[in-house]
Amino acid sequence: MFGQGDAAGRLIAVAMLAVTAGFAAVMFVQANADPDLLWQGYYHDRNGHYAFGQDLALAIRTGDPLWFFSELEKAKVWPPLHGLVLAAALLVGGIDHRLGIVPSLIGWALAVALAGLMARRVFHDRSHDRAPDRAPDRDLGVAAAAIAMTLAIASPAFRLLACDVMLECLGAGLTAAALWAYGRAVDAATVPGSREGAASRWRLLAIVLTALFFEKGNYWGLTVAALALSHATIAPRLAIGRAAEIARTLKARAAQVWLDPFILAAALASAVVLYLYWRGPTSLVLVGRPVSLYPPENLVTVAYAILLARAALWWRRERPAFDGALGPEGRALVYWHVVPVAVSFLLPKRLSAFLWFVGPANSPAPGPYDPVASAAFYWRVFADGFSAAPSIAVLTLALFAVGLVHLRRFSPGSRAVFALAMVSFAGVILHPQYQGRFMASWLFAVWIGAGAGGAVLLERLLPRPVRLPVAALAAVALAVGAWREPTPAAYGAAIHPASGPSDLELLRPLLPDLDGLRAVAVATTFGETNLWVWAIRERCRCRKPVELASIIGATSRDDVRARMAARLATSRSEAFAIVDAPGSPYALPPLGWTYDRLAGIVDAVAAQDRYVRVAVHAVPNFGAEASLWRLRDRPGAATDGR
């Protein structure tokens, strides 16, 4: 990033890292002043993310490799990297849900620090192109970094996401790292003496992209698309020529390809997949047992595996020519990024889960595409949630536009930042699911662009001696003014609780009653969540089986009563934890989780005699009653008088 002997640049980088680390530490302390507050929103994804990371940590802690790898294999919709980072934090700091926000804080700090470094590099690299000792550009780089970092730190929704157990902030940090690594690699040719070790720079980019892919697929897709677009603009004629050459080669070999047995087999498997998706639920009877063929997720993997096997055979035969055509940089990307990603899709159902997750079908209620409504929604989120004030949002976009107008003045690596912002904005606008947090992984690019635009204006409007002081005063004023309690709109954009009772109140009274039990079942009148799994296992520091009732799609109270009665009659759990909450704020009608139906759970428990009630606790903040029922013939099953 810095030229030889650039001691000032290294000092500035250390200062940026120290500032972001200090802010992250303050945010960690503030968030854990009331750590239970975060755990609201009973069905929120944070419960699944924390439970996954905690299970990985417990598997390592208890020396259970089978459990560890079985959990990793389940990471299909949500890849495993965030959970692995969380597990590392829990292994170092102890099994404690207060540490659940550590991966997000790491990602936040990384994104903010790299935003500053990349904003500075916009002008640092420009000075190398023209005159290595050109001080004004270096001053402008510091000013751009100050503006970019201040906008990032001042973003209330971004700070709230940094104090949550979600994938966005670590995704933002890795996305920023990918852009930073790309800038180092692609700009190496323009900096004297930096061609040496170019392959290692591309290898670093490949490793970061691989890590980003295993953090979250859609953030990876946006980043790869932006980098590909940016790289193509460096030499557009060359890129078009290579694309045309590839097209001609494929056309010449089309006949051979379609006669290849691997291609024919993959095509047949793909045709069956399409037919099954068109037909809907289908099953066959084999050896007297029905075997479901729908959804054909494993068959998708089979078709892909056939194609990958064919590609591997071709590579084995043509490797010398293949490696020669790629060059050192291309080989680094293929072998350190493309290959790991391609191999990961061989896991059962992984490819179909990935395609569903990044595609338009991943929407709670997909409807007609409305770009105007989408753009209006994300403007409100940006202005009211991710910006300190709507006026700051307008200023940010104005400065970004100034930077965009002067794009040709910047190096190819710096131009990639603007490409990411534009590609990502288009991506969220096109996606049918509206989620404000979808902006979190790439807004740092907008702040970098705003920093660059602000520095351009400083260069045009102010004399050199006052540029840095003016930028510093503006940054300090914004930081002081923005560091306050986030607005309700910011909490809404981050889907972060601001106040109210914690969901942990629903189960915490029961936790001591569960001590010593080998297996527990849970049923509530408002549905199920991994909150129960991680809270119970956090207390015992073990792999205690937690059986969730899983009564989904019930049509009536009687239907729930019958299903629950069957579960009570056959369950192997030593005890049932039952929560009856007529006044619960939680309901999920699409899954049949409404009190008028799930009250059948209470009816079924009252009507059976296999389990007896041994404890009961009031949960006044939720208008609920939590009770524990143990097997009648087990020790400790003395009733509470019922």
Rosetta blueprint (number, residue, H / E / L):
1 M L
2 F L
3 G L
4 Q L
5 G L
6 D L
7 A H
8 A H
9 G H
10 R H
11 L H
12 I H
13 A H
14 V H
15 A H
16 M H
17 L H
18 A H
19 V H
20 T H
21 A H
22 G H
23 F H
24 A H
25 A H
26 V H
27 M H
28 F H
29 V H
30 Q H
31 A H
32 N L
33 A L
34 D L
35 P H
36 D H
37 L H
38 L H
39 W L
40 Q L
41 G L
42 Y L
43 Y L
44 H L
45 D H
46 R H
47 N H
48 G H
49 H H
50 Y H
51 A H
52 F H
53 G H
54 Q H
55 D H
56 L H
57 A H
58 L H
59 A H
60 I H
61 R H
62 T L
63 G L
64 D L
65 P H
66 L H
67 W H
68 F H
69 F H
70 S H
71 E H
72 L H
73 E H
74 K H
75 A L
76 K L
77 V L
78 W L
79 P L
80 P L
81 L H
82 H H
83 G H
84 L H
85 V H
86 L H
87 A H
88 A H
89 A H
90 L H
91 L H
92 V H
93 G H
94 G L
95 I L
96 D L
97 H H
98 R H
99 L H
100 G H
101 I H
102 V H
103 P H
104 S H
105 L H
106 I H
107 G H
108 W H
109 A H
110 L H
111 A H
112 V H
113 A H
114 L H
115 A H
116 G H
117 L H
118 M H
119 A H
120 R H
121 R H
122 V H
123 F H
124 H H
125 D H
126 R H
127 S H
128 H H
129 D H
130 R H
131 A L
132 P L
133 D L
134 R L
135 A H
136 P H
137 D H
138 R H
139 D H
140 L H
141 G H
142 V H
143 A H
144 A H
145 A H
146 A H
147 I H
148 A H
149 M H
150 T H
151 L H
152 A H
153 I H
154 A H
155 S L
156 P H
157 A H
158 F H
159 R H
160 L H
161 L H
162 A H
163 C L
164 D L
165 V L
166 M L
167 L L
168 E H
169 C H
170 L H
171 G H
172 A H
173 G H
174 L H
175 T H
176 A H
177 A H
178 A H
179 L H
180 W H
181 A H
182 Y H
183 G H
184 R H
185 A H
186 V H
187 D L
188 A H
189 A H
190 T H
191 V L
192 P L
193 G L
194 S L
195 R L
196 E L
197 G L
198 A H
199 A H
200 S H
201 R H
202 W H
203 R H
204 L H
205 L H
206 A H
207 I H
208 V H
209 L H
210 T H
211 A H
212 L H
213 F H
214 F L
215 E L
216 K L
217 G H
218 N H
219 Y H
220 W H
221 G H
222 L H
223 T H
224 V H
225 A H
226 A H
227 L H
228 A H
229 L H
230 S H
231 H H
232 A H
233 T H
234 I H
235 A L
236 P H
237 R H
238 L H
239 A H
240 I H
241 G H
242 R H
243 A H
244 A H
245 E H
246 I H
247 A H
248 R H
249 T H
250 L H
251 K H
252 A H
253 R L
254 A H
255 A H
256 Q H
257 V H
258 W H
259 L H
260 D L
261 P H
262 F H
263 I H
264 L H
265 A H
266 A H
267 A H
268 L H
269 A H
270 S H
271 A H
272 V H
273 V H
274 L H
275 Y H
276 L H
277 Y H
278 W H
279 R H
280 G L
281 P L
282 T L
283 S E
284 L E
285 V E
286 L E
287 V L
288 G L
289 R E
290 P E
291 V E
292 S E
293 L L
294 Y L
295 P L
296 P L
297 E H
298 N H
299 L H
300 V H
301 T H
302 V H
303 A H
304 Y H
305 A H
306 I H
307 L H
308 L H
309 A H
310 R H
311 A H
312 A H
313 L H
314 W H
315 W H
316 R H
317 R H
318 E H
319 R H
320 P H
321 A H
322 F H
323 D H
324 G H
325 A H
326 L H
327 G H
328 P H
329 E H
330 G H
331 R H
332 A H
333 L H
334 V H
335 Y H
336 W H
337 H H
338 V H
339 V H
340 P H
341 V H
342 A H
343 V H
344 S H
345 F L
346 L L
347 L L
348 P L
349 K L
350 R H
351 L H
352 S H
353 A H
354 F H
355 L H
356 W H
357 F H
358 V H
359 G L
360 P L
361 A L
362 N L
363 S L
364 P L
365 A L
366 P L
367 G L
368 P L
369 Y L
370 D L
371 P H
372 V H
373 A H
374 S H
375 A H
376 A H
377 F H
378 Y H
379 W H
380 R H
381 V H
382 F H
383 A H
384 D H
385 G L
386 F L
387 S L
388 A L
389 A L
390 P H
391 S H
392 I H
393 A H
394 V H
395 L H
396 T H
397 L H
398 A H
399 L H
400 F H
401 A H
402 V H
403 G H
404 L H
405 V H
406 H L
407 L H
408 R H
409 R H
410 F L
411 S L
412 P H
413 G H
414 S H
415 R H
416 A H
417 V H
418 F H
419 A H
420 L H
421 A H
422 M H
423 V H
424 S H
425 F H
426 A H
427 G H
428 V H
429 I H
430 L H
431 H L
432 P L
433 Q L
434 Y L
435 Q L
436 G H
437 R H
438 F H
439 M H
440 A L
441 S L
442 W L
443 L H
444 F H
445 A H
446 V H
447 W H
448 I H
449 G H
450 A H
451 G H
452 A H
453 G H
454 G H
455 A H
456 V H
457 L H
458 L H
459 E H
460 R H
461 L H
462 L L
463 P L
464 R H
465 P H
466 V H
467 R H
468 L H
469 P H
470 V H
471 A H
472 A H
473 L H
474 A H
475 A H
476 V H
477 A H
478 L H
479 A H
480 V H
481 G H
482 A H
483 W L
484 R L
485 E L
486 P L
487 T L
488 P H
489 A H
490 A H
491 Y H
492 G H
493 A H
494 A H
495 I L
496 H L
497 P L
498 A L
499 S L
500 G L
501 P L
502 S L
503 D L
504 L H
505 E H
506 L H
507 L H
508 R H
509 P H
510 L H
511 L H
512 P H
513 D H
514 L H
515 D L
516 G L
517 L L
518 R L
519 A L
520 V E
521 A E
522 V E
523 A E
524 T E
525 T L
526 F L
527 G L
528 E L
529 T L
530 N L
531 L H
532 W H
533 V H
534 W H
535 A H
536 I H
537 R H
538 E H
539 R H
540 C H
541 R L
542 C L
543 R L
544 K L
545 P L
546 V E
547 E E
548 L E
549 A L
550 S L
551 I L
552 I L
553 G L
554 A L
555 T L
556 S L
557 R H
558 D H
559 D H
560 V H
561 R H
562 A H
563 R H
564 M H
565 A H
566 A H
567 R H
568 L H
569 A H
570 T H
571 S L
572 R L
573 S L
574 E L
575 A E
576 F E
577 A E
578 I E
579 V E
580 D E
581 A L
582 P L
583 G L
584 S L
585 P L
586 Y L
587 A L
588 L E
589 P H
590 P H
591 L H
592 G L
593 W E
594 T L
595 Y H
596 D H
597 R H
598 L H
599 A H
600 G H
601 I H
602 V H
603 D H
604 A H
605 V H
606 A H
607 A H
608 Q L
609 D L
610 R L
611 Y E
612 V E
613 R E
614 V E
615 A E
616 V E
617 H E
618 A E
619 V E
620 P H
621 N H
622 F H
623 G L
624 A E
625 E E
626 A E
627 S E
628 L E
629 W E
630 R E
631 L E
632 R L
633 D L
634 R L
635 P L
636 G L
637 A L
638 A L
639 T L
640 D L
641 G L
642 R L
